[in-house]
């Protein structure tokens, strides 16, 4: 499992996803969740405003009521994947007892949330996990994956099917260990975070390029990052284990040929999936 989730005990992890998927059963219509309608049902008010880069979403408790602030300058628009994930993340803070009770008691202050798995704080990791399973319950996710697409094409199809972000779909694809792979998220400062499938991790591929590193020279990732404002589709290249895991020498038997696939996330960077051909 990737390092973003190593901090959560397995039972806690399962408890959150099971509850999120129970809520999916309660609130889904035609196989899809509308998080804004859940906010309405729970009588949680929400508003869209321009808050620069201060946050994507924020849940506040004041005068016995909850309110969600959604930053339209970063979330693109109502119904868009980033908005849906962010609203679901804030629902996570509401539905997870410890988060909600902390806000009510004042022991937990309202805090800025950013979509895209950007935080290493436990409370944010838990809310991201909740959002992922609220939007994409495991059984339905597995059925969608079984339709045949692999790699980044599967990420794109899942994003369209569930109406959630490409990043969220990529993380779930890796977390479910459907593909022997590594997922790399890039922003303007270089590598932002990585996520490794269990199979990659168990095979000894653990020490990848580090946070802040530039994209490997000549890689498809480098090409995408140099032209983020231009639609590129999926940029696919052949690569090697050593390119992404420098501790594996060129002559090592572990230095296999891999597939590198990268998509642009616009102003939010790029997403790279590196995997073994199934």
Backbone as CSV, one residue per row, in Angstrom:
resi,resn,N_x,N_y,N_z,CA_x,CA_y,CA_z,C_x,C_y,C_z
1,UNK,0.853,-1.191,0.000,0.000,0.000,0.000,0.887,1.239,0.000
2,UNK,0.472,2.317,-0.653,1.293,3.517,-0.760,1.500,4.201,0.566
3,UNK,2.507,5.045,0.632,2.871,5.626,1.914,1.808,6.581,2.444
4,UNK,0.946,7.109,1.594,-0.073,8.025,2.071,-1.019,7.362,3.065
5,UNK,-1.135,6.040,2.993,-2.084,5.337,3.843,-1.415,4.498,4.916
6,UNK,-0.097,4.482,4.958,0.594,3.656,5.933,0.280,4.078,7.362
7,UNK,-0.162,5.337,7.536,-0.381,5.852,8.875,-1.728,5.410,9.469
8,UNK,-2.602,4.831,8.662,-3.912,4.423,9.149,-3.932,2.923,9.413
9,UNK,-4.359,2.550,10.606,-4.473,1.131,10.928,-5.508,0.486,10.026
10,UNK,-5.295,-0.781,9.699,-6.158,-1.483,8.743,-7.623,-1.494,9.176
11,UNK,-7.887,-1.681,10.462,-9.276,-1.745,10.912,-9.953,-0.384,10.780
12,UNK,-9.228,0.660,11.061,-9.768,2.018,10.912,-10.052,2.308,9.432
13,UNK,-9.147,1.909,8.609,-9.241,2.077,7.164,-10.502,1.388,6.643
14,UNK,-10.736,0.144,7.079,-11.908,-0.621,6.653,-13.190,-0.011,7.186
15,UNK,-13.149,0.462,8.412,-14.333,1.056,9.033,-14.811,2.265,8.238
16,UNK,-13.881,3.109,7.804,-14.234,4.317,7.060,-14.825,3.955,5.704
17,UNK,-14.177,3.031,4.998,-14.685,2.691,3.664,-16.034,1.985,3.739
18,UNK,-16.234,1.143,4.739,-17.517,0.450,4.862,-18.660,1.431,5.141
19,UNK,-18.371,2.424,5.978,-19.405,3.410,6.282,-19.701,4.265,5.055
20,UNK,-18.656,4.666,4.327,-18.846,5.470,3.118,-19.676,4.709,2.087
21,UNK,-19.404,3.416,1.963,-20.132,2.616,0.976,-21.569,2.332,1.424
22,UNK,-21.798,2.273,2.725,-23.172,2.187,3.235,-23.947,3.443,2.826
23,UNK,-23.310,4.597,2.953,-23.966,5.850,2.574,-24.209,5.913,1.076
24,UNK,-23.281,5.347,0.290,-23.499,5.278,-1.156,-24.796,4.512,-1.437
25,UNK,-25.006,3.422,-0.739,-26.229,2.649,-0.911,-27.473,3.437,-0.543
26,UNK,-27.337,4.327,0.444,-28.471,5.119,0.894,-28.788,6.271,-0.059
27,UNK,-27.764,6.862,-0.643,-27.958,8.114,-1.368,-27.730,8.051,-2.877
28,UNK,-27.204,6.962,-3.404,-26.897,6.918,-4.834,-28.166,6.847,-5.673
29,UNK,-28.110,7.455,-6.831,-29.207,7.426,-7.802,-28.603,7.042,-9.147
30,UNK,-29.116,5.947,-9.724,-28.591,5.451,-11.000,-27.079,5.231,-10.966
31,UNK,-26.601,4.727,-9.825,-25.197,4.357,-9.713,-24.239,5.493,-9.460
32,UNK,-24.763,6.675,-9.123,-23.872,7.812,-8.886,-24.344,8.613,-7.673
33,UNK,-23.372,9.170,-6.969,-23.628,10.007,-5.796,-23.595,11.480,-6.194
34,UNK,-24.499,12.269,-5.607,-24.438,13.729,-5.718,-24.155,14.277,-4.321
35,UNK,-22.900,14.614,-4.024,-22.565,15.049,-2.661,-23.291,16.321,-2.239
36,UNK,-23.612,17.197,-3.186,-24.315,18.428,-2.812,-25.731,18.119,-2.338
37,UNK,-26.359,17.101,-2.921,-27.688,16.704,-2.462,-27.630,16.086,-1.063
38,UNK,-26.532,15.399,-0.760,-26.373,14.857,0.594,-26.247,15.999,1.587
39,UNK,-25.495,17.028,1.220,-25.392,18.210,2.081,-26.778,18.799,2.335
40,UNK,-27.593,18.891,1.275,-28.952,19.413,1.427,-29.771,18.538,2.372
41,UNK,-29.671,17.201,2.191,-30.452,16.275,3.019,-30.070,16.379,4.491
42,UNK,-28.799,16.613,4.751,-28.317,16.726,6.138,-28.454,18.146,6.670
43,UNK,-29.058,19.016,5.858,-29.265,20.425,6.228,-27.949,21.121,6.547
44,UNK,-26.932,20.765,5.754,-25.636,21.437,5.830,-25.602,22.461,4.703
45,UNK,-25.532,23.729,5.047,-25.490,24.751,4.014,-24.111,24.780,3.361
46,UNK,-24.060,25.288,2.139,-22.779,25.408,1.436,-22.822,26.615,0.520
47,UNK,-21.652,27.098,0.188,-21.556,28.263,-0.696,-20.280,28.169,-1.511
48,UNK,-20.341,28.760,-2.697,-19.178,28.858,-3.566,-18.674,30.298,-3.533
49,UNK,-17.362,30.447,-3.412,-16.768,31.786,-3.407,-15.376,31.746,-3.987
50,UNK,-14.802,32.902,-4.177,-13.424,33.002,-4.681,-12.485,33.221,-3.507
51,UNK,-11.653,32.213,-3.224,-10.749,32.281,-2.074,-9.289,32.104,-2.495
52,UNK,-8.988,32.428,-3.754,-7.614,32.299,-4.233,-7.133,30.864,-4.119
53,UNK,-5.958,30.689,-3.524,-5.400,29.358,-3.311,-5.451,28.953,-1.834
54,UNK,-6.374,29.581,-1.080,-6.428,29.341,0.368,-6.854,27.921,0.710
55,UNK,-7.769,27.361,-0.069,-8.257,26.000,0.169,-9.115,25.579,-1.022
56,UNK,-9.445,24.286,-1.058,-10.451,23.798,-2.008,-11.817,23.745,-1.314
57,UNK,-11.815,23.232,-0.085,-13.047,23.166,0.687,-12.764,23.348,2.163
58,UNK,-13.802,23.726,2.917,-13.637,23.927,4.359,-14.987,23.710,5.029
59,UNK,-15.006,22.869,6.066,-16.215,22.628,6.862,-16.105,23.400,8.164
60,UNK,-17.123,24.201,8.424,-17.128,25.045,9.622,-18.373,24.753,10.452
61,UNK,-18.212,24.762,11.782,-19.337,24.621,12.702,-19.462,25.913,13.492
62,UNK,-20.630,26.533,13.395,-20.838,27.792,14.102,-22.322,27.964,14.396
63,UNK,-22.627,28.397,15.604,-24.024,28.640,16.017,-24.907,27.416,15.759
64,UNK,-24.384,26.242,16.132,-25.123,24.974,16.053,-25.395,24.505,14.619
65,UNK,-24.707,25.063,13.657,-24.906,24.655,12.269,-23.561,24.409,11.578
66,UNK,-23.610,23.514,10.578,-22.437,23.253,9.743,-22.586,23.979,8.409
67,UNK,-21.453,24.443,7.907,-21.435,25.102,6.594,-20.164,24.692,5.855
68,UNK,-20.313,24.399,4.565,-19.170,24.037,3.726,-18.870,25.185,2.758
69,UNK,-17.628,25.629,2.774,-17.152,26.621,1.815,-16.432,25.890,0.684
70,UNK,-16.830,26.177,-0.553,-16.218,25.563,-1.725,-15.602,26.665,-2.583
71,UNK,-14.337,26.488,-2.908,-13.567,27.534,-3.582,-13.702,27.399,-5.101
72,UNK,-14.582,28.201,-5.695,-14.856,28.067,-7.122,-13.660,28.426,-7.995
73,UNK,-12.700,29.167,-7.465,-11.534,29.523,-8.274,-10.596,28.333,-8.472
74,UNK,-10.746,27.278,-7.644,-9.915,26.077,-7.787,-10.716,24.836,-8.187
75,UNK,-12.017,24.904,-8.075,-12.826,23.706,-8.305,-13.526,23.697,-9.659
76,UNK,-13.322,24.713,-10.482,-13.776,24.761,-11.878,-15.281,25.000,-12.004
77,UNK,-16.122,24.250,-11.306,-17.561,24.494,-11.416,-18.381,23.423,-10.727
78,UNK,-19.668,23.721,-10.505,-20.585,22.767,-9.870,-20.692,21.518,-10.738
79,UNK,-20.612,20.364,-10.100,-20.751,19.102,-10.820,-19.467,18.584,-11.430
80,UNK,-18.406,19.373,-11.395,-17.133,18.939,-11.951,-16.450,17.955,-10.990
81,UNK,-15.564,17.099,-11.527,-14.934,16.069,-10.674,-14.254,16.611,-9.426
82,UNK,-13.502,17.700,-9.548,-12.810,18.232,-8.362,-13.819,18.728,-7.320
83,UNK,-14.912,19.320,-7.792,-15.939,19.793,-6.863,-16.606,18.621,-6.157
84,UNK,-16.914,17.576,-6.918,-17.566,16.404,-6.338,-16.682,15.736,-5.282
85,UNK,-15.373,15.632,-5.586,-14.486,14.999,-4.617,-14.323,15.879,-3.371
86,UNK,-14.179,17.184,-3.590,-13.997,18.088,-2.451,-15.229,18.102,-1.554
87,UNK,-16.416,18.152,-2.140,-17.644,18.120,-1.336,-17.753,16.797,-0.579
88,UNK,-17.347,15.713,-1.219,-17.368,14.400,-0.554,-16.350,14.339,0.571
89,UNK,-15.199,14.973,0.367,-14.171,15.057,1.416,-14.735,15.780,2.647
90,UNK,-15.434,16.894,2.410,-16.003,17.638,3.535,-17.113,16.839,4.211
91,UNK,-17.842,16.052,3.427,-18.818,15.135,4.038,-18.112,14.113,4.921
92,UNK,-16.914,13.721,4.539,-16.126,12.828,5.379,-15.864,13.434,6.740
93,UNK,-15.499,14.709,6.756,-15.289,15.381,8.040,-16.576,15.431,8.860
94,UNK,-17.701,15.498,8.185,-18.986,15.531,8.901,-19.393,14.146,9.397
95,UNK,-19.275,13.131,8.552,-19.780,11.805,8.900,-18.835,11.009,9.803
96,UNK,-17.549,11.265,9.748,-16.611,10.562,10.633,-16.752,11.170,12.030
97,UNK,-17.194,10.365,12.973,-17.584,10.869,14.292,-16.525,11.755,14.935
98,UNK,-15.278,11.286,14.933,-14.222,12.032,15.619,-14.005,13.411,14.993
99,UNK,-14.159,13.503,13.688,-13.981,14.791,13.018,-15.124,15.741,13.387
100,UNK,-16.364,15.240,13.242,-17.539,16.074,13.538,-17.555,16.498,15.008
101,UNK,-17.327,15.547,15.900,-17.368,15.871,17.329,-16.274,16.854,17.715
102,UNK,-15.126,16.743,17.060,-14.032,17.684,17.330,-14.403,19.099,16.934
103,UNK,-15.086,19.251,15.784,-15.524,20.574,15.354,-16.581,21.133,16.301
104,UNK,-17.502,20.270,16.733,-18.572,20.714,17.631,-18.013,21.137,18.992
105,UNK,-17.072,20.371,19.509,-16.508,20.679,20.832,-15.491,21.803,20.805
106,UNK,-14.974,22.094,19.631,-13.944,23.121,19.518,-12.538,22.578,19.648
107,UNK,-12.406,21.264,19.896,-11.069,20.673,20.019,-10.388,20.544,18.649
108,UNK,-11.199,20.635,17.606,-10.672,20.597,16.249,-11.094,21.872,15.544
109,UNK,-10.127,22.643,15.107,-10.442,23.907,14.431,-10.758,23.661,12.965
110,UNK,-11.638,24.477,12.371,-11.857,24.375,10.923,-10.525,24.544,10.204
111,UNK,-10.273,23.746,9.194,-8.988,23.821,8.521,-9.169,23.699,7.018
112,UNK,-8.246,24.280,6.289,-8.289,24.261,4.827,-8.028,22.854,4.312
113,UNK,-8.887,22.394,3.404,-8.696,21.096,2.768,-8.365,21.311,1.297
114,UNK,-7.460,20.478,0.789,-7.081,20.526,-0.615,-7.296,19.156,-1.223
115,UNK,-8.015,19.111,-2.349,-8.251,17.846,-3.010,-6.978,17.364,-3.693
116,UNK,-6.945,16.082,-4.033,-5.782,15.550,-4.738,-4.749,14.898,-3.847
117,UNK,-5.146,14.462,-2.646,-4.246,13.686,-1.780,-2.970,14.464,-1.466
118,UNK,-3.130,15.735,-1.119,-1.966,16.595,-0.920,-1.444,16.610,0.508
119,UNK,-2.236,16.126,1.451,-1.861,16.255,2.858,-1.441,14.923,3.470
120,UNK,-0.498,14.989,4.401,-0.095,13.808,5.167,-0.734,13.790,6.559
121,UNK,-1.642,14.743,6.833,-2.338,14.751,8.120,-3.363,13.624,8.157
122,UNK,-3.414,12.918,9.270,-4.330,11.787,9.403,-5.765,12.179,9.091
123,UNK,-6.205,13.299,9.601,-7.592,13.717,9.418,-7.905,13.925,7.939
124,UNK,-6.931,14.421,7.170,-7.137,14.648,5.742,-7.077,13.341,4.958
125,UNK,-6.194,12.450,5.350,-6.101,11.144,4.699,-7.409,10.377,4.897
126,UNK,-7.958,10.456,6.110,-9.218,9.758,6.382,-10.361,10.331,5.554
127,UNK,-10.419,11.654,5.437,-11.492,12.276,4.661,-11.342,11.972,3.175
128,UNK,-10.107,11.921,2.669,-9.873,11.526,1.277,-10.336,10.088,1.038
129,UNK,-10.026,9.219,1.983,-10.415,7.816,1.849,-11.935,7.668,1.860
130,UNK,-12.577,8.399,2.737,-14.035,8.410,2.788,-14.597,8.872,1.448
131,UNK,-14.084,9.966,0.914,-14.588,10.520,-0.345,-14.432,9.526,-1.481
132,UNK,-13.292,8.856,-1.533,-13.039,7.884,-2.593,-14.090,6.780,-2.595
133,UNK,-14.415,6.260,-1.418,-15.365,5.147,-1.343,-16.818,5.605,-1.380
134,UNK,-17.092,6.842,-1.019,-18.437,7.377,-1.191,-18.759,7.516,-2.677
135,UNK,-17.782,7.979,-3.451,-17.975,8.188,-4.887,-17.802,6.916,-5.697
136,UNK,-16.931,6.016,-5.212,-16.578,4.819,-5.981,-16.578,3.585,-5.088
137,UNK,-17.738,3.024,-4.775,-17.780,1.834,-3.920,-17.004,0.690,-4.554
138,UNK,-16.372,-0.125,-3.713,-15.424,-1.130,-4.194,-16.024,-2.109,-5.203
139,UNK,-17.232,-2.606,-4.941,-17.814,-3.612,-5.836,-18.069,-3.037,-7.222
140,UNK,-18.593,-1.813,-7.276,-18.864,-1.181,-8.562,-17.566,-0.801,-9.263
141,UNK,-16.571,-0.367,-8.479,-15.268,-0.011,-9.033,-14.645,-1.222,-9.721
142,UNK,-14.707,-2.378,-9.055,-14.137,-3.601,-9.622,-14.823,-3.982,-10.926
143,UNK,-16.145,-3.791,-10.987,-16.883,-4.114,-12.212,-16.463,-3.205,-13.356
144,UNK,-16.271,-1.929,-13.066,-15.861,-0.988,-14.107,-14.467,-1.326,-14.626
145,UNK,-13.563,-1.692,-13.728,-12.202,-2.040,-14.127,-12.201,-3.294,-14.980
146,UNK,-13.105,-4.217,-14.672,-13.156,-5.490,-15.389,-13.593,-5.351,-16.842
147,UNK,-13.960,-4.134,-17.239,-14.433,-3.929,-18.609,-13.327,-3.954,-19.652
148,UNK,-12.065,-4.026,-19.230,-11.003,-4.284,-20.194,-9.894,-3.267,-20.323
149,UNK,-10.143,-1.984,-20.067,-9.080,-0.991,-20.204,-8.038,-1.179,-19.109
150,UNK,-6.788,-0.877,-19.417,-5.721,-0.938,-18.414,-4.973,0.383,-18.407
151,UNK,-4.105,0.544,-17.416,-3.248,1.716,-17.368,-4.028,3.013,-17.285
152,UNK,-3.494,4.056,-17.914,-4.108,5.367,-17.831,-5.452,5.411,-18.546
153,UNK,-5.650,4.559,-19.537,-6.950,4.490,-20.195,-8.026,4.062,-19.198
154,UNK,-7.677,3.156,-18.301,-8.622,2.748,-17.256,-8.926,3.922,-16.335
155,UNK,-7.913,4.713,-15.988,-8.113,5.890,-15.137,-9.101,6.846,-15.781
156,UNK,-8.924,7.108,-17.075,-9.806,8.037,-17.777,-11.234,7.516,-17.837
157,UNK,-11.403,6.220,-18.092,-12.748,5.647,-18.161,-13.420,5.666,-16.795
158,UNK,-12.664,5.374,-15.746,-13.219,5.395,-14.395,-13.637,6.806,-14.003
159,UNK,-12.825,7.783,-14.380,-13.143,9.177,-14.082,-14.454,9.587,-14.737
160,UNK,-14.641,9.161,-15.968,-15.879,9.480,-16.675,-17.069,8.735,-16.075
161,UNK,-16.856,7.473,-15.722,-17.952,6.660,-15.190,-18.456,7.153,-13.839
162,UNK,-17.528,7.561,-12.962,-17.909,7.943,-11.605,-18.017,9.455,-11.422
163,UNK,-17.556,10.229,-12.405,-17.618,11.675,-12.265,-16.716,12.197,-11.184
164,UNK,-15.591,11.542,-11.003,-14.628,12.009,-10.008,-13.277,12.225,-10.660
165,UNK,-12.336,12.773,-9.923,-11.090,13.238,-10.522,-10.210,12.097,-11.019
166,UNK,-9.392,12.425,-11.999,-8.441,11.448,-12.519,-7.461,11.027,-11.422
167,UNK,-7.089,11.962,-10.588,-6.172,11.640,-9.494,-6.803,10.630,-8.540
168,UNK,-8.058,10.868,-8.155,-8.741,9.947,-7.246,-8.862,8.563,-7.862
169,UNK,-9.162,8.505,-9.159,-9.287,7.208,-9.833,-7.938,6.506,-9.931
170,UNK,-6.883,7.270,-10.191,-5.543,6.686,-10.251,-5.121,6.099,-8.920
171,UNK,-5.379,6.828,-7.845,-5.026,6.340,-6.511,-5.769,5.047,-6.194
172,UNK,-7.067,4.996,-6.508,-7.830,3.780,-6.228,-7.332,2.599,-7.060
173,UNK,-6.977,2.853,-8.320,-6.470,1.790,-9.180,-5.218,1.160,-8.572
174,UNK,-4.351,2.009,-8.030,-3.125,1.514,-7.397,-3.438,0.857,-6.064
175,UNK,-4.287,1.489,-5.258,-4.590,0.975,-3.922,-5.247,-0.400,-3.961
176,UNK,-6.084,-0.614,-4.959,-6.754,-1.905,-5.079,-5.816,-2.982,-5.611
177,UNK,-4.590,-2.595,-5.954,-3.562,-3.525,-6.433,-4.018,-4.273,-7.688
178,UNK,-4.763,-3.573,-8.519,-5.265,-4.154,-9.759,-4.144,-4.286,-10.780
179,UNK,-3.166,-3.393,-10.673,-2.060,-3.340,-11.616,-0.762,-3.226,-10.831
180,UNK,0.283,-3.922,-11.280,1.601,-3.779,-10.659,2.199,-2.471,-11.153
181,UNK,2.189,-1.443,-10.294,2.480,-0.104,-10.808,2.914,0.870,-9.721
182,UNK,3.290,2.055,-10.192,3.570,3.188,-9.322,2.894,4.407,-9.921
183,UNK,2.304,5.241,-9.074,1.633,6.456,-9.510,2.411,7.646,-8.980
184,UNK,2.713,8.597,-9.866,3.458,9.796,-9.493,2.620,11.030,-9.819
185,UNK,2.474,11.928,-8.832,1.738,13.177,-9.022,2.742,14.326,-9.042
186,UNK,2.626,15.188,-10.063,3.565,16.293,-10.265,2.860,17.637,-10.117
187,UNK,3.594,18.625,-9.597,3.100,19.999,-9.608,4.237,20.916,-10.068
188,UNK,4.084,22.205,-9.900,5.080,23.154,-10.393,6.443,22.998,-9.727
189,UNK,6.481,22.341,-8.571,7.745,22.167,-7.842,8.397,20.820,-8.111
190,UNK,7.828,20.037,-9.019,8.385,18.718,-9.318,7.492,17.614,-8.793
191,UNK,8.093,16.503,-8.379,7.313,15.388,-7.855,6.657,15.795,-6.541
192,UNK,5.323,15.643,-6.480,4.578,16.037,-5.283,4.403,14.856,-4.339
193,UNK,3.929,13.726,-4.882,3.830,12.516,-4.077,3.856,11.298,-4.991
194,UNK,4.009,10.137,-4.364,4.028,8.869,-5.096,3.130,7.876,-4.377
195,UNK,2.707,6.872,-5.096,1.867,5.838,-4.515,2.229,4.535,-5.205
196,UNK,2.589,3.524,-4.431,3.054,2.254,-4.984,2.058,1.141,-4.720
197,UNK,1.837,0.285,-5.725,1.003,-0.890,-5.505,1.744,-1.860,-4.586
198,UNK,0.996,-2.716,-3.920,1.612,-3.709,-3.038,2.611,-4.586,-3.791
199,UNK,2.252,-4.953,-5.013,3.132,-5.836,-5.778,4.459,-5.165,-6.089
200,UNK,4.411,-3.888,-6.451,5.660,-3.140,-6.675,6.473,-3.098,-5.390
201,UNK,5.797,-2.741,-4.310,6.482,-2.571,-3.026,7.112,-3.882,-2.556
202,UNK,6.365,-4.963,-2.644,6.850,-6.254,-2.180,7.978,-6.800,-3.056
203,UNK,8.042,-6.356,-4.306,9.114,-6.815,-5.198,10.420,-6.048,-4.982
204,UNK,10.414,-5.107,-4.036,11.626,-4.370,-3.711,11.717,-3.010,-4.359
205,UNK,10.700,-2.606,-5.113,10.687,-1.288,-5.753,10.060,-0.293,-4.789
206,UNK,10.894,0.267,-3.922,10.389,1.125,-2.844,11.000,2.523,-2.888
207,UNK,12.293,2.588,-3.156,12.998,3.873,-3.095,12.981,4.520,-4.474
208,UNK,11.883,5.178,-4.775,11.742,5.830,-6.075,12.400,7.206,-6.043
209,UNK,12.293,7.928,-7.156,12.719,9.314,-7.168,11.970,10.045,-6.056
210,UNK,12.609,11.078,-5.501,12.100,11.709,-4.286,11.210,12.910,-4.575
211,UNK,10.429,13.285,-3.570,9.587,14.475,-3.653,10.432,15.685,-4.043
212,UNK,9.936,16.476,-4.983,10.661,17.650,-5.457,11.539,17.375,-6.653
213,UNK,11.742,16.091,-6.990,12.584,15.746,-8.138,11.937,16.216,-9.432
214,UNK,12.776,16.523,-10.418,12.279,16.845,-11.751,11.907,15.554,-12.464
215,UNK,11.082,15.671,-13.492,10.733,14.496,-14.294,11.979,13.964,-14.979
216,UNK,12.107,12.644,-15.107,13.275,12.064,-15.777,13.466,12.662,-17.174
217,UNK,14.706,12.945,-17.503,15.024,13.556,-18.791,14.589,12.646,-19.939
218,UNK,13.910,13.254,-20.924,13.468,12.501,-22.083,12.198,11.698,-21.873
219,UNK,11.622,11.785,-20.690,10.413,11.003,-20.389,9.170,11.667,-20.961
220,UNK,8.115,10.882,-21.089,6.836,11.446,-21.485,6.335,12.445,-20.458
221,UNK,6.645,12.204,-19.204,6.257,13.123,-18.131,6.877,14.491,-18.349
222,UNK,8.152,14.516,-18.697,8.829,15.788,-18.961,8.119,16.537,-20.088
223,UNK,7.747,15.815,-21.141,7.044,16.425,-22.271,5.727,17.045,-21.830
224,UNK,4.943,16.326,-21.039,3.645,16.829,-20.590,3.812,18.048,-19.690
225,UNK,4.772,17.994,-18.765,4.979,19.107,-17.840,5.446,20.370,-18.545
226,UNK,6.059,20.218,-19.691,6.524,21.386,-20.442,5.416,22.047,-21.244
227,UNK,4.278,21.394,-21.346,3.185,21.955,-22.150,1.836,21.681,-21.500
228,UNK,1.698,22.027,-20.216,0.498,21.692,-19.459,-0.765,22.329,-20.026
229,UNK,-0.625,23.485,-20.668,-1.813,24.188,-21.150,-2.324,23.620,-22.473
230,UNK,-1.542,22.740,-23.076,-1.953,22.141,-24.336,-2.504,20.743,-24.073
231,UNK,-3.691,20.438,-24.615,-4.220,19.075,-24.418,-3.316,18.052,-25.094
232,UNK,-2.891,17.055,-24.341,-1.943,16.074,-24.869,-2.521,14.667,-24.921
233,UNK,-3.667,14.423,-24.270,-4.160,13.065,-24.163,-3.191,12.260,-23.303
234,UNK,-3.129,10.962,-23.550,-2.198,10.104,-22.819,-0.893,10.037,-23.609
235,UNK,0.198,10.430,-22.966,1.525,10.318,-23.586,2.154,9.022,-23.084
236,UNK,2.432,8.110,-24.000,2.883,6.768,-23.641,4.306,6.538,-24.143
237,UNK,5.157,6.033,-23.280,6.542,5.739,-23.620,6.975,4.434,-22.971
238,UNK,8.004,3.822,-23.540,8.687,2.745,-22.860,9.701,3.336,-21.905
239,UNK,9.949,2.664,-20.792,10.899,3.169,-19.807,11.501,1.976,-19.069
240,UNK,12.298,2.242,-18.050,12.919,1.172,-17.269,12.716,1.430,-15.782
241,UNK,12.837,0.373,-15.004,12.733,0.502,-13.550,13.752,1.498,-13.015
242,UNK,14.978,1.442,-13.518,16.050,2.305,-13.031,15.732,3.796,-13.180
243,UNK,14.967,4.151,-14.192,14.609,5.551,-14.421,13.819,6.122,-13.253
244,UNK,12.991,5.300,-12.640,12.094,5.745,-11.582,12.541,5.284,-10.200
245,UNK,13.367,4.253,-10.159,13.898,3.705,-8.906,15.421,3.640,-9.033
246,UNK,16.113,4.769,-8.818,17.550,4.867,-9.093,18.428,3.898,-8.306
247,UNK,17.915,3.355,-7.204,18.719,2.394,-6.435,18.837,1.048,-7.151
248,UNK,18.018,0.808,-8.168,18.123,-0.392,-8.995,19.106,-0.097,-10.126
249,UNK,20.214,-0.780,-10.159,21.262,-0.478,-11.146,20.831,-0.896,-12.548
250,UNK,21.497,-0.298,-13.537,21.200,-0.614,-14.941,21.345,-2.107,-15.222
251,UNK,22.331,-2.726,-14.604,22.600,-4.131,-14.887,21.849,-5.112,-14.020
252,UNK,21.003,-4.613,-13.124,20.274,-5.495,-12.210,19.204,-6.293,-12.954
253,UNK,18.972,-7.488,-12.457,17.898,-8.309,-13.006,16.527,-7.718,-12.742
254,UNK,16.451,-6.744,-11.823,15.177,-6.083,-11.524,14.903,-4.898,-12.447
255,UNK,15.903,-4.546,-13.276,15.730,-3.375,-14.138,14.905,-3.732,-15.374
256,UNK,13.635,-3.997,-15.134,12.725,-4.424,-16.195,12.309,-3.259,-17.091
257,UNK,11.780,-3.604,-18.252,11.131,-2.635,-19.116,9.734,-2.364,-18.567
258,UNK,9.355,-1.084,-18.487,8.046,-0.679,-17.987,7.358,0.209,-19.018
259,UNK,6.093,0.440,-18.794,5.332,1.390,-19.591,5.112,2.645,-18.748
260,UNK,5.359,3.791,-19.341,5.116,5.082,-18.681,3.983,5.787,-19.421
261,UNK,2.940,6.157,-18.681,1.824,6.897,-19.270,1.529,8.130,-18.421
262,UNK,1.387,9.273,-19.090,1.219,10.537,-18.379,0.060,11.330,-18.966
263,UNK,-0.718,11.978,-18.090,-1.769,12.888,-18.526,-1.596,14.226,-17.821
264,UNK,-1.999,15.272,-18.494,-1.972,16.609,-17.914,-3.153,16.807,-16.982
265,UNK,-2.905,17.515,-15.878,-3.966,17.947,-14.968,-4.114,19.466,-15.036
266,UNK,-3.655,20.036,-16.143,-3.724,21.483,-16.317,-2.887,22.219,-15.295
267,UNK,-3.450,23.239,-14.682,-2.690,24.040,-13.722,-2.335,23.255,-12.466
268,UNK,-2.938,22.071,-12.306,-2.662,21.259,-11.120,-1.542,20.248,-11.350
269,UNK,-0.884,20.284,-12.523,0.276,19.433,-12.745,0.024,18.288,-13.701
270,UNK,0.491,17.124,-13.342,0.365,15.951,-14.201,0.358,14.690,-13.349
271,UNK,-0.117,13.622,-13.965,-0.212,12.324,-13.297,0.476,11.291,-14.180
272,UNK,1.391,10.524,-13.584,2.135,9.499,-14.315,1.893,8.132,-13.713
273,UNK,1.598,7.180,-14.568,1.449,5.785,-14.162,2.552,4.982,-14.829
274,UNK,3.337,4.295,-14.014,4.423,3.457,-14.521,4.089,2.021,-14.127
275,UNK,4.029,1.125,-15.121,3.562,-0.225,-14.798,4.167,-1.287,-15.702
276,UNK,4.091,-2.503,-15.189,4.492,-3.662,-15.977,3.348,-4.063,-16.887
277,UNK,3.651,-4.441,-18.104,2.613,-4.921,-19.027,1.950,-6.154,-18.420
278,UNK,0.622,-6.139,-18.258,-0.066,-7.288,-17.655,0.108,-8.559,-18.488
